[in-house]
Every structure is written in C-alpha cells, then in structure tokens.
Amino acid sequence: MDFMLFAELAVNGALTGMMYSLVAMGIVLIYKSSSVPNLAQGAMSMLGAYVVLAIAKGLNVSLWVAIPLAMVTMFLVGMGIERVALRRLAGRPIIMILMMTLGLDIFIRATTMAVGGAPNRPMPIGISDAPLFLGPIIMNRAYVVGAAVALVLFVGFVIFFRSRMGIVLRAISDDYTASWSVGISVERGVALSWALSSVVATVAGVLWGYIQGVDQSLANLLLKGITVAVLGGLDSIGGALLAGLLLGLLEGVAAGYLDSLVGGGSRDLVVAATLILTILIRPHGLFGRHDIERI
C-alpha cells in the first residue's frame, strides 16, 4: 500500500466530511429543540445559496455583502417556516411533522427550480484554486476553509448551548409539556432553532456552491448530512463534527481504492452502509443521548 496516497485520501476525505457536518449541524440544531429530524435541510442549503446570488444580483453588491444579508433573510425564513407550517402541528404524532419537513423539501426544490431555473451557477467567493501542501500531501483549499468554518460554528454552538437560551432549547427538547408548565415559550424556542438552522444552511450552501456550483444538486447534501447526524448522534453538535470527519475519511479512502475496481459509486455505497449499520447497531449514534424508559 502506498502510504502517502492513503494519507492524502484520508486527509482530503476528512476535510470533505467536516463540510458535510455543516449540513448535519443544522439538522442537530432542530432536533435538539424539537426532537424532529429535518428532512428539508439539504433544500434549505440550496435555497440559502440561491438567496445569496439573488441578493447580489438584485442589489448589485458583492457576494461578501450579499452573504450576511442572505443570512438575515434565511433567519427570517426559518422563523416563518416554523410559524406557518410547523406550529400548527404541535402535539401531533411525530410522523406528521416528519412528513411536513419532507413536504417542505419538495416545495423548496420545486420553487427554486421554477424561479431560479436549472442551469448551474458559479459562487465566486474568492477562495484561491491553488492547492495547499502539508508536506507532500496536497489539500484542496476550499475544503480547508470549509473545515475551518465548521470548527468555528462548533465552538460557537457549544458556547450557545451553555447559555440561558441554549439551556431553554434543551429543556424544550426534553419535554414540551413540562417546558410550557414552567412558563417557557416553546414556540419561540423552536422558531429560534429553525432560524439558526437556516443560517447554518446558508453557510453550507455558499461553501458547497463554490465547490460544485449552485443548482438543484445542492439539495442532495441531505443524504450526507443526515448520515453524519445519525452517526454522531442527532442531539450532539460535537458528534456531528466528529462523525463528519469519520465519514469523510472512510468515503475518501474507499473512493480512492475501490472506484477503479468497481467502476465508481463507492462513495454513495459507504454513506448508505454507514447509515444502515448505525441505525441497526447503535441507533442513538456514537455520541447521542441514550434515553431509557422505565415502566
């Protein structure tokens, strides 16, 4: 085995996986406040990228001005989604809320296709195409930047969930009824989690949009994001980061060695196998909380 090839595949795969964790963090944020896996997170990332381009073109400003404006816009979009689509389902069976998020995914995809069109659009945010070198290992600069952003968001959310508002969101996730009984505004807490998740989705959409362009395929990040979230634990921000690193490493190494043998597709095979095995063997994930109910 060529050790340097293995090291390069592993390092670049790990960096890619940390970018997957940007999508997973958005899923975890909503789950930590409402215990609902958000199946629309990939579509939200796509929408965030389209909003950035629309603001840049509509206001004739640079992308670096459009990005914070898009974050504010998506924050309000997240609040609106909770208010219009999800608040009405409070207290309903979880499967109904899950189907609502799936409906949101389909609606956002269809709307962006109708308004934005199908062509792939560039997201030129100014990251150099020149590779970075770690000794003899060549790294993609865009993935390095994405991994750094994921680390910054992780630290920010760790601090947030130790704050008063973060503790409130965790209490809401534990028990809606008990939270209501002590005067916590469950609706506002859940709306805030959707708003923050939408902001994270915008960050993910911008970074992935730079790498692969902005089109409908950005919504397919949901599969990678949900796999990372399930592997790390749906209520663990740290788990999302570490699981992303692990999944990306496995995916990168597998693709490097197996694609030439099987003709491609090994990345998707690793992701699907990881998701299935995690649910079968450790359904609460590597770092998720394992609740035990006693009768």
N, C-alpha and C positions, 0 to 999 in steps of 0.2 A: 504494500500500500504506500502511495506517495503521501508522506505526512504533510508536506506543505500544501498540497491540493486539498487534503482533508481539512487542514486548519483554515484555509481560505474559504472553503464551502461553509464550514461551521461558523466562522465569524460573520460572513455576509448573511448567512441564514439567520443568525441570532439578531442581527440588526433589523432584518426584514420582519422578524417575529415581534420585535419591540414596536414596530409600526402597526402591526396587527393589534397590539394591545391598546392603541388609541381608540379603535372601534370597540374593543372589549370594555374599556373603562366606561364608555357611555352606557353600555348595557348594564354594567355593575352599578353605576350611579342610580339608575332607575330601580333596579332590583333591591338595592339597599334601603329604599324608601317605600316601595310598594309591593315587593316580592313578585314582581311581574317581569318575565324576560321580554325585552322589547325587540320584536321581530322587524321593526322598521328602522333600526339603527343604521344599516347599510344605506337605505334610501335617504335617511337624514344626512349622511355624509355626502352623498351625491347632491342633494339639494343645497347643502351649505356651499359646495364648490360652485354650483350654478349661480347662487346668490352673489358670491364674490365677483364672478365675471359680469353679472348683470349690473351690479353697482358700479364697477369700474367703467363699464361702457356707458351706462346711463348718466353718471355724474362726470364722466371724462376725468377720472382720477386714477392714480397709480394703484396697483394691486395692494401695496402696503398701506394705503389709505382705505381701500375697499375692504380689506380683511377685518379690521376691527369694527367697521360699520356692519359687515355681514354677521359678525359675532353678536352684536346687539340685536340685529334683525332676527337671527335664529334664536336668541334668548327669548324674544317675544313670541316667536313661532312655537317654541316649546311650551311656553305658558298657555298659548292659545289652544294647542292640541289637547293639553290636559283639561282645560276649561270646557271646550266644546265636545270633545269625543270621549274622554275618559271619566270625567266627574260624574256623568250620568250613570256610569256602571259601578259606582261604589257599592260594595256589599254584594255584588253579583258573583256567580261562580267564576273562578279564575280562568276557565276555558273561554268564557265570553270575552274577557279582557284581552286574552292572548289572541283571539281571533280578530279583535279590533286592531291590535298592532299589526297583524298580518294585512288587514284591510288598508291600514294607513300606508304600509309598504307599497301595495299595489297602486293606491291612489297617487302617491308621490311620484312613483315611476311613470305612470301614465300622464300626469300633469306636466312633468318636466319634459317628457317626450313631445307633448302637444305644443308647449310654449317654447322650449329651447331647441327642439329639433334633435335629430340623431347624430349629426357629424361630431367627430372628436375635436375638442378644442384644447389648445395649449393653456397651461397655467404657469407662465414665465415669472416665477417669484425670485429669480436671480441666483439660485444656487449653482455654483460652478459645476460644469461637467467633468472637470479634471479629477482623476481618482486621488484618493488618499492612500498613503503607504504606511503600514505597520510592519516595519522590517520588510521582508519580501512579500508580505500579504497585501493585496490590492483590495481597497474598500470603496464602495460607491458612496460619494459624498452626500447624496440626497438621503440615503438610508442612515448615515451617521447623524445628520441633522434631525431626522425623524426620531431616532432613538433618543437623542438629547432632549427633544421636546417631550417625549413620553416620560422621561425621568423627571423633568421639571413639573409636569402635570401630576405625576405620582406624589412628589413631595408636597405640592400644593393641596392635594386632596387628603393626604394624611393629616396635614395641619387642620384642614377644614373639618374633618370628621371628629377632631378632638375639641372643636369649638362648640359653643352652645347650640348653634343651628345644626351642626352635624350630628350632635347627640340627639336632637329632636328628630331628625330624619331616621336615625337608627331606631328610636323608640316607636315611630310610626310603622316601620317595617315589622317590628316585633308584634305589635298588637294595635290595630286600628281603634278598636273599641276602648281599650284602656287609655289610649292617647286622647281620644275625644273626652273621656271622663275626667281627665285632669286638665282640660282646657287647651290642649294642643290643637292648632288648626291643621288638621290632616290634609285638607285640600290644598292649602298654601304650601305645605311641605312637599307634597307630591308634585305640585306645579313647579316648585323650585328645582326638584331633581330632574324633571323633563327639560327645564330651561338650561340647566348646566350640562345635561347630556347633549343638548342641541349645539351648545357652544363647542364641546369636545368633538362632536361630529363635524363641525365646520373645520376645525383644525385638521382632523384626519382627512377630510375631503380635499383641502388645499394641498397637503403634502402628497397624498396619493395622486391627486390631479396633476401635480408637477411631474410625477414619475410616469404615469400611464395616460395622461390626458383626461379631459373631463367629458364623460359621456355616460350612458346608461350602465356600463360595466362597473362603475364605482359602487353601485348598489350591491354587487356580488361580494363585496367585502364582508357582508353579513355572515357568510359561512365561516370565514376565518375568525371574525370577531366572536361569534357565539361559541365556536370551538375553544378559543382561548379562554373565554369567560367561564365555560363549563369546566375546563381542565383546571383552571386556577381556583375556582370556587365562585359562584355567582354573587357572593356578598363580600368578596375580598379584592380591594384595589391592588394591593401588593401581589396577590395571586394572579391577577390579570397581567401584570408586568412580567413576572417570572414565567408564567405559563406561555406568554407570547415568545419570550426568549427561547424556551424549550421547544415549542412547536416549530418556530422558525429554524432552529438548529437542525431538528430532525428532518424537516422538509427540505432544507438546503442540501444536506448531506445525501439524502435519498435521491433527490433530483440529479445531483452531480454524478452519482454512481449507477443509478438504475435507468435513467431516461434513455441512455444509449443502448441499453439492453432490451427494454420493453417498448421502445418507440415513443416515450413521453407519457405524461399523465400521472407520474408518481407523486407529484406534489399534492394533487387532489386526493390520491389514494391515502397518503399519510394523514391528511386532515380528516377524511372520513373515518379512517380506522381509529384515530385518536379520539374523535367524538364518541364513536360507538363503544370503544373499550372503556372510556372514562365513565360513561353512563352505566355500563354493566358492572364494572369493578368498584368504582369509587364515585357514586352519583353526586356527592356533595363536593367533589373536586379535591385538589391537593391541599388547599388552604381554606376551604369554605367551612362554615359552621355546621356541625352535625347535630341537629336537634333531635332529642329523644323524648318521645311522648309516652307517658305512663298512664295506664288505665286504673 
